[in-house]
Amino acid sequence: MARIVVGSFTPSLLLDVARSTGRLTNHGLDVDEVAVASSPAQFRSLLDGGLDVALTSPDNALAYRFDPRNPLGELADVRIVAAIDRGMGLGLYGRPGSAPADLAGARVGVDVATSGFALALYALADSLGVHRDAYELVALGSTPRRLEALLAGDCTATMLNAGNELVAEQHGCVRLASVADRLSPYLGTVVAVSGSARLDAARRLASALLETAHTIVAGGLDTEVAASAGRRLGLDDELARRYVDRLRDPRDGLVPDGVADRAALKTLVRLRSTYLPNPGPDGGDVLDAALDEDSGLVHR
């Protein structure tokens, strides 16, 4: 058995179900999942070896592979091993009773201002007619922390997904705009690794997760997923059922074949080059090369 440490923002139900159904063991893995506080913290640990594999936004892989202005200020051999989901309900959520106009002058929570979810937030707010300079950005860290801040009134709006948005809705929070409606095709979570030392373990992890995802999308494992949603996310029976439905949604649910498709990657490149442009030495943007077949972004 290979023991690996996997860093995630929100507890991964897919990983939990892969463990409870024996798929991790079948692939020779003993996985320790740890929560990360932010994207920079996750990738600092990934690059330093504290994490073996990251369950992360593919935008992070773009930033740390191609953009030297990333929060750590260094480039790395970061690779996407497999796509996991298309956002899992990712959307811009506001306090109860809020409307798009309330974003003007509001405190809006982000992981960090340069993260992939922050870039999606800027695009969604723009689509609502509220530009980035109209609201105050507040760095609040990971998605569960931002949910806590939204419910406590410490911010007016933030980006939520992966079950956190269901809890927000149960408390009366309002979905102002969704990624599935306005930015599709999109990728929300990928399996990523730095360098080649843990590549084999990352491949085995991806295989276990994708086998689990395929079974779920095909209609299986309802009981296991619902139990995991209650245990790990604190969802009640109704929200757990909605979470199962979300996993099966082709627009923002699981990606059972694991393919990081070019169209979705193009969306992510467009978001980063629009809101954090970085001109390349030969014109264009430093991210233009990310979509080349030989860029190394996606391990093939």
C-alpha positions in Angstrom: 0.0 0.0 0.0 1.2 3.5 -0.9 0.4 6.1 1.7 -0.3 9.6 0.2 -1.4 12.9 1.5 -4.1 14.7 -0.5 -5.0 18.3 0.1 -8.5 19.6 -0.6 -10.5 22.8 0.2 -13.9 21.1 1.0 -13.9 17.5 2.2 -14.2 15.3 -0.9 -17.2 13.0 -0.8 -15.9 11.3 -3.9 -12.7 10.4 -2.1 -14.7 9.3 0.9 -16.9 7.0 -1.1 -13.9 5.6 -3.0 -12.5 4.7 0.4 -15.7 3.2 1.9 -16.3 1.1 -1.2 -12.8 -0.3 -1.3 -11.7 1.3 -4.5 -8.7 3.1 -2.8 -7.5 -0.2 -1.4 -8.0 -1.9 -4.7 -5.6 0.6 -6.2 -3.1 0.1 -3.5 -3.6 3.4 -1.8 -3.9 4.6 1.8 -5.0 8.2 1.5 -4.8 10.8 4.2 -7.0 13.8 3.2 -6.1 17.2 4.8 -7.9 20.5 4.6 -6.0 23.4 3.1 -6.7 27.0 4.0 -6.2 28.6 0.6 -4.8 28.1 -2.9 -1.4 29.5 -2.1 -1.1 27.4 1.0 -2.1 24.3 -0.9 0.4 24.8 -3.6 3.2 25.8 -1.2 2.7 22.5 0.5 2.4 20.6 -2.8 5.7 22.1 -4.1 7.5 21.5 -0.8 6.3 17.9 -0.5 3.9 18.3 2.4 1.1 17.2 0.0 1.5 14.4 -2.6 -1.6 15.2 -4.6 -4.0 18.2 -4.8 -7.7 18.2 -5.4 -7.8 21.7 -6.7 -9.1 24.2 -9.3 -7.4 23.7 -12.7 -6.8 27.4 -12.7 -4.2 26.8 -10.0 -2.4 24.5 -12.3 -2.5 27.2 -15.0 -1.2 29.8 -12.6 1.7 27.8 -11.1 2.8 26.3 -14.4 2.6 29.4 -16.7 2.2 32.7 -14.8 5.2 33.9 -12.8 3.1 36.4 -11.0 1.2 33.7 -9.1 1.0 34.2 -5.3 4.2 32.1 -4.7 6.2 33.9 -7.3 7.6 30.8 -8.9 6.8 28.4 -11.7 6.6 24.7 -11.2 6.0 21.4 -13.2 2.4 21.3 -12.1 0.2 18.8 -14.1 -3.4 17.9 -14.3 -3.8 14.2 -14.1 -7.6 14.0 -14.4 -10.7 16.2 -14.3 -13.1 15.4 -11.5 -16.1 17.8 -11.8 -17.4 20.9 -13.6 -18.0 23.1 -10.6 -20.5 21.3 -8.4 -23.0 24.1 -8.2 -20.4 26.8 -8.3 -22.0 30.2 -8.1 -22.1 33.7 -6.7 -24.2 33.7 -3.5 -25.5 36.7 -1.6 -27.0 37.2 1.9 -30.7 36.5 2.3 -32.8 39.1 0.4 -29.9 40.4 -1.6 -30.0 41.3 -5.3 -27.3 42.0 -7.9 -27.4 45.7 -7.2 -26.4 45.1 -3.6 -22.9 44.0 -4.8 -22.0 47.7 -5.4 -20.1 48.9 -2.4 -20.3 45.5 -0.7 -17.7 43.3 1.0 -17.3 40.3 -1.3 -15.4 37.3 0.0 -12.7 35.4 -2.1 -10.1 32.7 -1.4 -7.5 35.1 -2.6 -8.0 37.8 -5.2 -6.0 35.9 -7.9 -7.7 32.4 -7.5 -9.7 30.7 -10.1 -13.0 31.1 -8.2 -12.2 34.8 -7.7 -11.8 35.1 -11.5 -15.1 33.4 -12.0 -16.6 35.7 -9.5 -15.4 38.8 -11.4 -17.0 37.4 -14.6 -20.3 36.6 -12.9 -20.5 40.0 -11.3 -19.6 41.6 -14.7 -22.5 39.7 -16.3 -24.8 41.2 -13.6 -23.5 44.7 -14.5 -21.3 45.2 -11.5 -17.7 45.7 -12.3 -14.7 44.7 -10.2 -13.9 48.2 -8.9 -17.5 48.5 -7.5 -17.1 46.2 -4.6 -14.5 45.5 -1.8 -12.7 42.2 -2.0 -12.0 40.4 1.3 -9.6 37.4 1.4 -11.4 34.8 3.5 -9.7 31.5 2.5 -11.3 28.2 1.6 -15.0 27.6 0.6 -16.2 26.4 4.0 -14.6 29.4 5.7 -16.4 31.7 3.2 -19.7 30.0 3.9 -19.2 30.7 7.6 -18.4 34.3 6.8 -21.5 34.7 4.6 -23.8 33.2 7.2 -22.2 35.4 9.9 -22.7 38.6 7.9 -18.9 39.1 7.5 -19.4 39.5 3.7 -22.3 40.3 1.5 -21.5 37.7 -1.2 -19.0 35.0 -2.1 -18.5 32.0 -4.4 -19.8 28.7 -3.1 -20.0 25.1 -4.3 -19.6 21.4 -3.3 -22.4 21.3 -0.9 -21.6 24.6 0.8 -24.1 26.3 -1.6 -26.8 23.9 -0.5 -26.3 24.9 3.1 -26.4 28.6 2.1 -29.6 28.1 0.2 -31.1 26.4 3.3 -30.3 29.5 5.3 -32.0 31.7 2.8 -29.0 32.9 0.9 -29.6 33.9 -2.8 -27.8 32.5 -5.8 -27.1 35.7 -7.8 -25.5 33.9 -10.8 -24.1 30.4 -11.6 -21.1 29.3 -13.5 -23.1 26.6 -15.2 -25.5 29.2 -16.7 -22.9 31.8 -17.6 -19.5 30.3 -18.0 -20.0 26.8 -19.2 -18.0 24.7 -20.2 -16.0 24.9 -17.1 -13.9 22.6 -14.8 -14.1 23.0 -11.1 -11.9 20.3 -9.6 -8.9 18.3 -11.0 -6.4 15.9 -9.6 -3.0 17.7 -9.8 0.5 16.8 -9.0 3.9 18.6 -9.0 6.7 16.8 -10.8 6.9 13.1 -11.5 7.8 11.6 -8.2 4.1 11.1 -7.2 2.7 10.8 -10.6 2.0 7.1 -10.3 0.2 7.6 -7.1 -1.8 10.4 -8.6 -2.8 8.2 -11.5 -4.0 5.5 -9.2 -5.9 8.0 -7.1 -7.5 9.4 -10.3 -8.5 5.9 -11.4 -10.2 5.1 -8.1 -12.0 8.4 -8.1 -13.2 8.0 -11.7 -14.4 4.5 -11.2 -16.4 5.8 -8.3 -17.7 8.7 -10.4 -18.7 6.5 -13.2 -20.8 4.3 -10.9 -22.5 7.4 -9.3 -23.3 8.9 -12.7 -24.7 5.6 -13.8 -27.2 5.6 -10.9 -25.4 3.7 -8.2 -24.1 4.4 -4.7 -27.0 6.7 -3.6 -26.9 5.4 -0.1 -23.1 5.7 0.3 -23.0 9.2 -1.2 -25.9 10.4 1.0 -24.3 9.0 4.1 -21.0 10.6 3.3 -22.7 14.0 2.6 -24.3 13.8 6.1 -21.1 12.7 7.8 -18.6 15.0 6.1 -20.6 18.0 5.1 -23.3 18.0 7.8 -26.1 17.8 5.1 -29.6 16.7 6.2 -31.4 14.0 4.2 -33.0 16.5 1.7 -29.7 18.3 1.0 -27.9 15.0 0.7 -30.4 13.9 -2.0 -29.8 17.3 -3.8 -26.1 16.7 -3.6 -26.5 13.3 -5.3 -28.5 15.0 -8.0 -25.7 17.6 -8.4 -23.1 14.9 -8.9 -25.1 13.6 -11.8 -25.7 16.9 -13.5 -23.8 16.9 -16.8 -23.3 20.7 -16.7 -21.6 21.1 -13.3 -21.4 17.6 -11.8 -18.9 14.8 -12.1 -16.6 14.1 -15.2 -16.7 10.3 -15.2 -14.2 10.0 -18.1 -11.7 12.3 -16.4 -11.0 14.3 -19.5 -9.9 17.9 -19.1 -11.5 19.0 -22.3 -10.0 21.8 -24.4 -13.2 23.9 -24.4 -13.3 24.1 -20.6 -9.6 24.8 -20.4 -10.1 27.6 -22.9 -12.7 29.1 -20.6 -10.2 29.1 -17.7 -7.5 30.6 -19.8 -9.9 33.3 -21.0 -10.9 34.2 -17.5 -7.3 34.5 -16.3 -6.0 36.4 -19.3 -9.0 38.8 -19.1 -8.8 39.6 -15.4 -5.1 39.1 -14.7 -3.5 39.7 -18.1 0.2 39.1 -18.4 1.7 40.0 -21.8 4.2 37.4 -23.2 7.6 38.4 -24.6 6.3 37.8 -28.2 3.0 39.5 -27.7 -0.3 37.8 -26.6 -0.5 36.4 -23.1 1.8 34.1 -21.2 -1.1 31.7 -20.9 -1.6 31.3 -24.6 0.8 28.4 -24.7 -1.2 26.5 -22.1 -3.6 25.2 -24.8 -0.9 23.8 -26.9 -1.0 20.0 -27.2 2.6 19.8 -25.9 2.3 22.4 -23.1 2.5 19.7 -20.4 -0.5 21.1 -18.5 -2.5 17.9 -18.9 -0.6 14.7 -18.3 -1.4 12.3 -21.2 
